[in-house]
């Protein structure tokens, strides 16, 4: 699987804005998307997204993919490079601060989406067909175990990234936050 590392602190700082982060994550997951489609996904007025999209595009975090016709008008669909990820450099204070803020945005977005899911009444938390599972586990891992964990996460991502929408299926969001735990 091809990956795209992002190590530039300037690009990372752009993602500390919650709206730009939401645009970027949505585009990673569902691209190609027009501004209208992005707005619908993140519950924002598309008109308010253009300046954020321009900044993300200038930084190379998203890019125009194709022109499509919607309602008789031409619209640009946006995408990202394959599998982008942020590179952590503990010796670079700027990247450390930016990654902390991006993680805060990820946690905030996961919390908002969880709230919407629970308030909708559509979550099932019991039985073999549960679609909601909340648990925080802590564990010790050596390098080999950590490699195996990352391999399993990549396998799960591959399975979930199949962009099909068969009949009778609902969208499910899976959020992983794996980090060193304080002792």
C-alpha positions as CSV (number, residue, x, y, z in Angstrom):
1,X,0.0,0.0,0.0
2,X,1.5,3.3,-1.0
3,X,1.6,6.0,1.7
4,X,2.3,9.7,1.7
5,X,4.2,11.1,4.7
6,X,3.5,14.7,5.7
7,X,6.4,16.1,7.7
8,X,6.2,19.8,7.0
9,X,5.1,21.7,10.1
10,X,3.4,24.4,8.0
11,X,1.1,21.8,6.4
12,X,0.4,20.2,9.8
13,X,-0.5,23.6,11.3
14,X,-3.2,24.0,8.5
15,X,-4.8,20.8,9.9
16,X,-5.1,22.3,13.4
17,X,-8.1,24.2,12.2
18,X,-11.1,21.9,12.9
19,X,-12.9,22.8,9.6
20,X,-9.8,22.1,7.5
21,X,-9.1,18.9,9.4
22,X,-12.7,17.8,8.7
23,X,-12.4,18.6,5.0
24,X,-9.1,16.7,4.8
25,X,-10.3,13.6,6.6
26,X,-13.5,13.5,4.7
27,X,-11.6,13.8,1.4
28,X,-9.2,11.0,2.4
29,X,-12.1,8.7,3.2
30,X,-14.6,9.5,0.5
31,X,-12.7,11.1,-2.4
32,X,-13.3,12.3,-5.0
33,X,-15.8,14.9,-3.6
34,X,-17.0,18.2,-4.8
35,X,-17.3,21.2,-2.4
36,X,-21.1,20.6,-2.2
37,X,-20.5,16.9,-1.2
38,X,-17.8,17.9,1.3
39,X,-20.2,20.4,2.9
40,X,-23.0,17.8,3.1
41,X,-20.6,15.3,4.8
42,X,-19.3,17.8,7.4
43,X,-22.6,19.7,7.8
44,X,-21.2,23.0,6.7
45,X,-22.4,25.5,4.1
46,X,-20.3,24.9,1.0
47,X,-19.8,28.6,0.5
48,X,-17.9,28.8,3.8
49,X,-15.5,26.0,2.7
50,X,-13.8,27.6,-0.3
51,X,-11.1,29.5,1.6
52,X,-10.3,26.4,3.6
53,X,-10.1,24.3,0.5
54,X,-7.9,26.9,-1.3
55,X,-5.5,26.8,1.7
56,X,-5.4,22.9,1.7
57,X,-5.0,22.9,-2.1
58,X,-2.1,25.4,-2.0
59,X,-0.3,23.3,0.6
60,X,-0.8,20.1,-1.5
61,X,-3.0,18.4,1.2
62,X,-5.9,18.1,-1.3
63,X,-5.8,18.4,-5.0
64,X,-8.3,18.7,-7.9
65,X,-9.1,15.3,-9.3
66,X,-11.6,15.9,-12.0
67,X,-14.3,18.2,-13.3
68,X,-17.8,16.8,-13.1
69,X,-21.3,18.2,-13.9
70,X,-23.7,18.8,-11.2
71,X,-27.1,20.3,-11.9
72,X,-25.9,21.5,-15.3
73,X,-22.8,23.2,-13.8
74,X,-19.2,22.3,-13.8
75,X,-17.8,21.4,-10.4
76,X,-14.3,20.3,-9.3
77,X,-14.0,17.1,-7.4
78,X,-11.1,16.9,-4.9
79,X,-8.9,14.0,-3.7
80,X,-5.7,13.5,-1.6
81,X,-2.5,11.6,-2.2
82,X,-2.8,8.0,-1.2
83,X,-2.8,7.2,2.6
84,X,-1.4,10.4,3.9
85,X,-0.1,10.4,7.5
86,X,1.7,12.9,9.8
87,X,5.3,12.2,10.6
88,X,6.1,12.7,14.3
89,X,9.5,14.3,15.0
90,X,10.1,14.6,18.8
91,X,13.0,17.0,18.2
92,X,10.9,19.5,16.2
93,X,8.7,21.5,18.6
94,X,6.5,22.8,15.7
95,X,5.6,19.3,14.6
96,X,5.0,18.1,18.1
97,X,2.6,21.0,18.8
98,X,0.8,20.6,15.4
99,X,0.3,16.9,15.9
100,X,-1.1,17.4,19.4
101,X,-3.6,19.9,17.9
102,X,-4.5,17.5,15.0
103,X,-5.0,14.7,17.6
104,X,-7.3,17.0,19.5
105,X,-9.3,17.7,16.4
106,X,-9.5,13.9,15.6
107,X,-10.8,13.2,19.1
108,X,-13.3,16.1,19.0
109,X,-14.6,14.9,15.6
110,X,-15.0,11.4,16.9
111,X,-16.9,12.7,19.9
112,X,-19.2,14.8,17.8
113,X,-19.9,11.9,15.4
114,X,-20.5,9.6,18.4
115,X,-23.0,12.1,19.9
116,X,-24.9,12.3,16.6
117,X,-25.0,8.5,16.3
118,X,-26.2,8.0,19.9
119,X,-28.8,10.9,19.6
120,X,-30.1,9.4,16.4
121,X,-31.2,6.3,18.3
122,X,-29.8,4.1,15.5
123,X,-26.9,2.6,17.5
124,X,-27.0,-1.0,18.7
125,X,-24.8,-1.8,21.6
126,X,-25.8,-5.3,22.5
127,X,-26.1,-8.6,20.7
128,X,-24.1,-10.2,18.0
129,X,-25.1,-7.4,15.6
130,X,-23.8,-4.5,17.7
131,X,-22.5,-1.6,15.7
132,X,-21.2,0.4,18.6
133,X,-18.3,-0.5,20.8
134,X,-16.6,1.8,23.3
135,X,-13.6,0.5,25.2
136,X,-10.2,1.9,26.2
137,X,-7.6,-0.7,26.7
138,X,-4.1,-0.2,27.9
139,X,-1.3,-2.8,27.4
140,X,2.4,-3.3,27.2
141,X,3.9,-4.1,23.7
142,X,7.3,-4.9,22.6
143,X,8.6,-4.0,19.1
144,X,7.4,-7.2,17.5
145,X,3.9,-7.0,19.1
146,X,3.7,-3.3,18.0
147,X,4.6,-4.4,14.4
148,X,1.8,-7.0,14.5
149,X,-0.7,-4.5,15.9
150,X,0.1,-2.1,13.1
151,X,-0.2,-4.9,10.5
152,X,-3.6,-5.9,11.8
153,X,-4.8,-2.2,11.8
154,X,-3.6,-1.9,8.2
155,X,-5.5,-5.1,7.3
156,X,-8.6,-3.7,9.0
157,X,-8.3,-0.4,7.1
158,X,-7.9,-2.3,3.8
159,X,-11.1,-4.2,4.5
160,X,-13.0,-1.0,5.5
161,X,-11.7,1.2,2.7
162,X,-13.5,-0.8,0.0
163,X,-15.7,2.0,-1.3
164,X,-18.9,0.0,-2.0
165,X,-22.3,0.9,-0.7
166,X,-24.3,-2.3,-1.1
167,X,-28.0,-2.4,-0.3
168,X,-28.9,-2.7,3.4
169,X,-25.6,-1.4,4.8
170,X,-25.0,1.6,6.9
171,X,-21.9,3.7,7.1
172,X,-19.7,2.9,10.2
173,X,-16.8,5.0,11.5
174,X,-13.9,3.4,13.2
175,X,-11.6,5.6,15.2
176,X,-8.2,4.4,16.4
177,X,-6.1,6.4,18.7
178,X,-3.0,4.5,19.5
179,X,-0.4,6.4,21.5
180,X,2.2,5.8,24.3
181,X,0.4,5.8,27.6
182,X,1.7,7.7,30.6
183,X,3.3,5.6,33.3
